[in-house]
Amino acid sequence: MKRRVRVRKHLSGTTDRPRLAVFRSHQGMYVQMIDDAAGHTMAAADSRQPFEAEVPKGIAGKCAKAYLVGRAIADLAQKQGIETVVFDRGGYLYHGRVAALAQGARDGGLKF
């Protein structure tokens, strides 16, 4: 919890550059684009929805689902005209599923 608060106090999202907040549970990955200035969620994606993108070699299992969630949120961002975001890893280490989600978002066209 301390790590989450420490990371979060330096990040803030705007309408032009929203915060990409990650939540990782045991079974799934959830991500939201949040405009902190207005106080609302602009878009959200999770690992429970069906995906159509392909996963690169070397990524399997839960990391593959996280990669697809990253691609899905990147597609939603592009539909709204958003190109750059602030990545909020939510206190999780930038490793495994969190890194796979970030890679998927970058491959989808987001910059952070």
N, C-alpha and C positions, 0 to 999 in steps of 0.2 A: 504494500500500500504506500509506503514511503517513496519508493521508486516511481510509482504512478504519479503521485502528487508532484514530485521533483521534476519529472519530465513535462507534466501538464502546465506548470506555472510559467514556462517559457514559450508556450505555443498558443496561438490564437488564430482563428479563421475569419476571413472576411468574405464578402460576396464575390469578389474577383479571385480570391485565393482561399478557398475553404479548407477546413481542417479535415483530414482523412483519418478518422478515429477507428481503431482496430479493437475488437473483442475476440478473445480466443477461449472457447470452452473445450471440454474434453472431446466432444464429437464434432464440433463445427467451428466455422469462422464467420464473423459478422463484421461489416465495415459500413461506415456512414460518412457522408460528406456534410459537415456542419458549418453553418454560418454563425459564428459566435456573436457577431455584431447585432444581428437580427434575432438570434436565439432560436433558430429552427434548423431542421434537417433538410438538406436539399435533395439527397438521394441516398439509397441504402441498398445493400446486396448481402446475401448470405449463402452458405454452402448447401442449403436445403433446396434451392431452385435448380431447374435443369439448365445445362450449359451446352453450347454448340461449338466452342473453340477447342482447338487441339492443344495438348500439353507437350512441351519439348521433352526430348529424351533426358533421362536422369532424374526426373521428378515423378514420384509415384505416391500412392496412398493419400494420406491427409494433406500432404504438401501439394499434391496435384489439385485437390479441391480448393485449397487456398489460392493457388495460382489462377484458377478459373474465376474465383471471386474477385481477384484483382483485375482480371480482364473485364468482368461484368461491370465493375464500378467505373472503369475507364471508359467503357462504352456509354454508360449513363452520363458521365461527365462531358463527353464530347457532344452528346445530344443537347446539353445545356450550354455549350460553348465554353467550357472550362478546360484550360490546358495545364495550369499549375495548381498544386495543392501543398499544404503543410502536412507532413506525415506524422501522425500521433500514434506511436506504437503501443500506447496504453500501459507503459511500464513493463511490457514483455521484452525479453532479449531479442535483438535483431538477429534471429537465427531460426532455422527450420521453417515452420509455417508462416511466421511473420515475414521473413525474408522472401519466401515464395510468393506471398500476396503482393509484396512491394515489387517484385520482378514482374508479375503479371500486370500490375497497374502500369509499370513503365513500358512493358511491351505493348500495352494497349494505347499508349500515347500520352500518358500523364507525366508531368515533370515535377520533381520535388527533390 
